[in-house]
Amino acid sequence: MNTTKKNDLYILGASILVYAVIQGLIEVEFIGAFWLLNVILICINVILSASLNLINGFTGQFSIGHAGFMAVGAYLSAVLSVKMQMPFLVAILAGGLGAGFLGFVIGLPTLRLRGDYLAIATLGLGEIIRITILNIPYVGGASGFMGIPRHTTFTWAFFIMLFTLFFIKNFINSSHGRACISVRENEIAAEAMGVDTTKYKVLAFTIGASFAGVAGALFSHYFYIAHPASFTFMRSFDILTMVVLGGLGSLTGSIAGAILLTFISAALASYPEWRMVIYSLLLIILMLYRPQGIFGSKELSLKLFSRFTGGGKREHAKD
């Protein structure tokens, strides 16, 4: 068995152990309703930040319309659950596929843009989706889509988050992922080497949008409601902040950014008047001292741990 597969098995085993511990604490009610909500929000935010990192961090595009794709997944899955009584899994898959299809259709023309122009186009896209939903009475319009059954549990959120992380990690390590990284490093050089840059930018954008739709489906099926106010451009900025804070081009950075910002937001819930002030100050301080994000473009790995424990030196000595 090669080292990568062995490391994946270690990480999978550790993840299942974390799941068992948290689920046990929920069962004995050590984790109450408030922190359970935040644990599930962490799982949803990890899906969102990892999927946006695939677009922004690994492919080098600048998208800030992720909340729009999240809204598509939230509403589409809600319609299937409430109006058509479809199983939850089907609703989640449909939410992801619907958002992915929209990402593909929109990505083809918009991804010809670069930098600030692409950011403005994706921001506009997110707002167009929100305003469109706002004017559809079938899904509740400005009042929101209410009466959605609560199917999202910690188990659903955790294992879908785990699937998302493994899928994106394997995609990045594949030849397609390497092509996406080459687009980020130098688009002209990648084209000169025969990489179809448009194809890989649209592919990364479609995959990112699909997982945002899945996160939206989990979100609406936990809070009973899908409301246009939950998917404004501020939500897109929140997700972007998690990605930048953790590190552009780092999956473990996406996890750390999502956990840190969700935890800070929850811890400051008792101080609503100071919440945004303290939240902003913490971000400014962190960006001043660590502008590349917590992990930069590095990944937290067992190899990194071995350097601290002297394992790296022993391996060199063997060589």
Residue, then its C-alpha position, 0 to 999 in steps of 0.5 A: m500500500n502506498t504512503t498516500k493511501k495509508n495516510d488517507l486511511y489514518i485520516l479516515g480512522a481519525s475522522i470516524l473517531v472524532y465523529a464517535v466522540i462528538q456523537g457520544l457527547i450529543e447522545v449524553e446531552f453534554i453538547g446542548a442545542f446551541w452548540l449542536l447547531n454550531v457543530i452542524l454549521i461548522c460542517i456546512n461551512v467547511i463544505l462551503s469554504a473547501s468548495l470555494n477554495l477549489i475555485n479561488g485557491f487552487t484554480g486561481q479564479f476570484s469568485i464571490g457568488h458562492a451564496g447564490f449556488m447555496a441558495v439554488g441547492a437550498y430551494l431546489s432540495a426544499v421543493l423536492s422535499v415539501k412539494m414532491q415528498m422526495p427522500f432527503l438523499v435525492a433532494i441533496l443530490a438534486g440540489g447539488l446537481g442543480a447548482g452545478f448545472l447552473g455553475f456550468v452554464i454561467g461559468l462558460p461565458t463569465l470565466r473568460l473574465r479575469g481578476d476584478y471583472l470575474a469577481i464583479a460578474t460572480l457577485g452580480l450572479g449571486e444577486i440575480i439568483r437571490i432577486t429571482i427567488l425573491n420574486i417567485p411566489y411558488v417558493g414563498g417569495a420575500s417570506g421565504f420557503m417555510g415548512i421544510p422538514r428537519h432531516t439534517t442531523f450531525t451524522w448527515a452533515f459530518f459524513i457529507m463534509l467528509f465526502t466533500l473533503f476527500f473528493i476535492k483532495n483526490f481531484i486536486n491530486s489527480s491530473h485534472g487537479r494539477a491542470c487547475i493548479s497550472v492555470r493558477e500559477n500561469e495561465i499563459a504558460a499552461e495554455a502553451m503546454g497544451v492545457d485547456t484552461t477554459k475547460y479546467k476553469v469551468l470544471a473547477f467552477t462547476i464542482g465548487a458550485s455543486f458542493a455549495g448546492v449540497a451545503g445549501a440543501l443541508f442548511s435549509h433542511y436544518f433551519y426549516i426555512a429557506h429565506p432569501a436574506s440567508f443568501t445575500f452577498m454578505r454570506s458570500f463574503d463570509i465564505l470568502t473570509m474563511v478561505v482567505l483566513g485559512g489559506l488560499g490553496s490549502l484544504t486544511g486551511s479551509i477547515a481551520g478557517a471555517i471552524l475558527l470563524t464559526f466558533i468566534s461567531a458563536a462565542l460572541a452571540s451573547y454580545p450582539e452589540w460588540r460582535m461585529v466590532i470584535y469579529s472585525l478586529l480579530l480578522i484585522i490582527l490576524m491578517l496583519y501578522r499572517p496575511q497569507g492565512i493560517f496555513g498559507s498554501k501548505e497542508l497539515s499532514l502527518k509528515l509535518f507532525s513528524r518534523f516536530t517529533g524528529g521523525g523527519k531526521r530519522e528518515h533522513a538518517k536511514d537514507 
